[in-house]
């Protein structure tokens, strides 16, 4: 009996703690507030995610895109409860590119430029960009033949943004970019013009039941 009483007292306190976290979550309206909430409470598996409607096609992502700002979704198992709250929704312009990246860190800036010029000459001679990317590019996009998919400002670098997202760039135009800060040298083809894509910012955390 002496062990039962402390257990009985503990259960209401545990429930109050859970309810307090949920109430705190309901009051969160900004990414900054969500980050601070996670920093203070340190819940299990807590994170702020950005979901992109073109990139994220999972059942969960589709369900979250149907929610309004401030709405939340809760999933329960026998032992855990996972919360998702939509903090923000917005449409962000994205473009598509094919890229080949030569890395000056692997050799030298001069060597990277020489290789880039040779690759560019091969492309102009009729070699397929996709095959050249697979052979020469140091970017993870090499496996996709250089295709970046839909990307937005800030995903690669400032030097890339300045040149590639220039509104004067035409579709299928081939151009080079020197990213001196990161010692990366690009061959780029703009394949798709600006397209507004919906993105949502979601706060997620899991706690024991």
JONORLIN-V44274 format. One record per pair of residues at least 24 apart in sequence whose ideal C-beta (glycine too) atoms are under 7 Angstrom apart, sorted by the first residue. I is the first residue (numbers start at 1). GAP is how many residues later the second one is. Records with the same first field share a line. If there is no record, write none. Layout:
# JONORLIN-V44274
I=GAP / GAP
This chain:
# JONORLIN-V44274
18=189
21=186
25=47 / 58 / 60 / 178
28=57 / 59 / 175
30=57
31=56 / 57 / 170
34=53 / 169
38=167
43=162 / 163 / 164
44=162 / 163
45=160 / 161
46=158 / 159
47=157
48=153 / 155
49=153 / 155
50=149 / 151
51=148 / 149 / 151
52=145 / 147
53=144 / 145
54=96 / 143
55=94 / 95
64=136 / 138
65=133 / 135
79=129 / 130
80=126 / 127 / 128 / 129
81=125 / 126 / 128
82=122 / 124
83=121 / 122
84=118 / 120
85=117 / 118
86=114 / 116
87=114 / 115 / 116
88=112 / 113
89=109 / 111
90=109
91=105 / 106 / 107
92=60 / 104 / 105 / 107
93=59 / 101 / 102 / 103
94=56 / 57 / 58 / 101 / 103
95=56 / 70 / 95 / 97 / 98 / 99
96=52 / 53 / 54 / 95 / 96
97=51 / 67 / 91 / 92 / 93 / 94
98=31 / 35 / 48 / 49 / 91 / 93
99=40 / 42 / 47 / 49 / 87 / 88 / 89
100=32 / 33 / 36 / 37 / 46 / 86 / 87
101=36 / 37 / 38 / 83 / 85
102=34 / 36 / 83
103=35 / 80 / 81
104=79 / 80 / 81
105=78
106=32
109=74
112=73
113=72
116=60 / 69 / 71
119=68
120=67
129=60
150=45 / 47
157=25
160=26
164=24 / 26
